[in-house]
Amino acid sequence: MQPVTCTISSIEKLNDFLYRIFLSPNKDVSYKAGQYVSVVMAEGDKRHFSIANAPVANEIELHIGATPENSYAMQVIDKMRSEGQVEVEIGNGDAYLREDTSRPIILMAGGTGFSYVKSLLEQIVRLKLENPVYLYWGVKEYAHFYFENEASEWAEKHSNIHFHPVIELPEAEWQGHQGYVHQAVLDEFTDLSDFDIYVVGRFEMAKIAREDFLKQGALVERIFGDAFAFI
């Protein structure tokens, strides 16, 4: 964990509820793909957000879902806008990419949890890892796929990467996976014992997914997700 002051380089609104933010640290920092930052709001008040880029850039990218009703995130956005800088702790979390394995990889994200798997994917591509990678990204409705084109491009350019979008409440014309994102994984793979599985999303979703993955052969020590430290 590295405390650092960051200047707000940019805040871009990607849709009605999602902000893409770039932070510029005032000193060199290091982290692993899949780790998160903690934004220090006050003493004893730290708010956690996945880092959305691989650890090769001079800036830290965040994707923060925030609405006026979601004070946890919206207060962070307001602070960044009003003060132009924030105190953060960088390099938190144990659900970072395990780079030294040839096991196939499942990346499963719900909603804005895509920011977490984006960091992992960028690192996988950068290191030219050849592990088969299966990305499952679940959203409630199609409009919430804010980086679908980029995810599709990874799959098109890299033969080992496979993208499976999942919509919980699809329009009638949707031809892809529908329902819960973890169920799409279970439907595709009857035996999960060979996989490294990375999970990000709401705590209740992560808990159910882990339980069901274990029933289908997954190894508990090969399921990674920072949510598991809190449930």
N, C-alpha and C positions, 0 to 999 in steps of 0.2 A: 504494500500500500504506500503510495507516494502522494503526500499533500502538495498541491500546486495551485497557483493562481492562473486562471485562463481568461484571456480576452475573448469576447464573443465576436467571431469573424463574420458570421451571417446567421440569419434566421429566415427560413423559407417555409411557407405554408404549402404542403403538398396536396391537401384536401381539406374538408370541413373540420377535421379534428386532429390532423397530423402535422407536426413541425419537423423540419430537417435543420439541424443546427451544427455549425462547425465552431469548435473551440480551439484557440491557439494557446498552448501552454507557454508560460514565461520562462521555462527551462526544459531541458531534455528530459523525456520520460520514457519508460518502457512498459510494455504490457504484452500479454499473450492473446492471440485471437480467441474471442469468446468471453473475455473478462469484461467487467463493467466499471463505471465510474459512480462515485457517491458525491452528489452535490450537497455541499454544506450550507444549509439554510440558517441554522443557529446552533448554539451549543446543544448537543443531544438530538439534533434534527438533521439527519442525512437521508437524501432521497436517491434511489438507485436506478440507473439506466444503462442498458447494454451499449457497449461501443460498437458502432456499425461499420467500422473499417478495419482492415488488417493493420498490424503494427509496423507500417512502413512509411506512413505519412507524417508530416509535421503538425497536422491538425487532428483533432478528435471529432469524429462524426457521431451525432446522436439522432435518433428518430423518437420523438416524444409525442404520444397521443394525449391531447389535452383539450378539455372543454371547460366552460365556466362551472359545470357541475362537478368536475374532477379537480378539486382544489389541490390535491397532492402534486399533480403535474402542472396545472395552470399557474400556481404560485411560482414555480420554478421558471416558467416562461416569462412571467411578469418581472421577476427579479433580473433575469438576463437582459430584458429590454430596458429596464429602468436604470440599471447600474453599469451595463456594458462589460461586466466581468463577473466571475464567480470563483469561489474556492471549491476545489474538488479533491477527491482522493481517487487516484488512478491505479488500476491493476488489481481490482478486487475480484474474488470469485474463483471457484475451483472447476468450473465447467468449461475450461479452455480446451482447444483442439489438441488431441493426442496425435502428434505428428509422426511418431516412431512405430506405427502399426500398419500392417497391410490389410487389416480387417475391413470389410465393406462398412460403409457409414450411412446411417439414416439421420437426416436433419429434419426435425419436426417442429414447426413454429405455428403458433396461433396469433393472428392479428399483427400488431406492431412488433411482436417477437421476431419478425423477419429481420430486424436490425441485428440481432444476435447471430443468426445463421449467415447473414451477409458477410460479417467479419470472418466467420469460419470458411465460407466459400472463397472469399478473396485470398485467404491464406493457402487454401488447398490449390487454387490456380497458380498462385505465385510460386509455391514450392514444387509445382508440377507433380503433385502426388497422383498416383495412378489408381488409388482405391476406388472401387465403384461407390458413387455418392447418390443417394436418393433423397431429394428434397421434397418434403410434404409441407405445404403452406396452406393453412386453413383460415378462412374468413367467414363472416356471417353473410355478406353479400358481395357480388362481383366488384362493386365500386371501391371496396376496401383493398383491392390488389393494387397498391400504390407503386410497386416495383416489379410488376409482372413481366414487362418487356425485358428488363435486365436479367431476371431469373431465366426466362426463355432463351435469351442469348447465350448464357453460360452453358445451357444444355445443348444448344446448337453448335457451339464452338468446341466443346469438350466431350468426347465420346463416353467418358466415364461418369458424366453428370446427367442425372435424370430428374426432371422437374414435374411434380404432380400437384397442381393446384386443386384445392378442395373448398367447396362452398357449402355452408350449412343450410342456407335457405336460397337455393338457386332460382333463377328465372326459368321458365318452361323450356327455353331453347338451349339451356346449358347441357353439354354432352359429357362433361368430365365427372370427376369424383364429387359426390355430395354427401352431406351429413357431417359427422364429427371427424376431425382430421386424424385422430389416433386410430379410429376404426378403419380408415382407408389404408393405414399401414398394416393393421391386422389382417385385412382382407387380401392384401398383396403377398404377405410373407407368413406362411404357416409355421415356420421355425425361425426364431429370431436369435438363436444361440450364437451365430457367427458374427453378429453385428455390433458395432459401436453405435450407440443411439444417443443423440443430443436432443434434449427436450426444452422448449421454452414456451411460456404462455401463462395463463391464469393458474394460480396454485391448485385449485380444485381440478382443473384439467390435467395438470402435470401428475397429480396424485393418482387419478384414475388411470391415466395412460401407463404409468409405471406398473401399477398393479396388473393391468391387462397384458402388458408386454412380458412381465415375469411369468404369467400363466402360459404364454406362448413361447417360452424357452429362453427369453433374454436373460443375460447374466447381470445381476444387480450391480456388480462392480464395473460393468461396461455401459451403464446408463448414466448420462451426465446431465445435470441441470441444477442451477443454483437455487431453484425453488425448493429442492429437496432438503436444503438446510433449514427451511422454515416450516416444514410440514411433517 
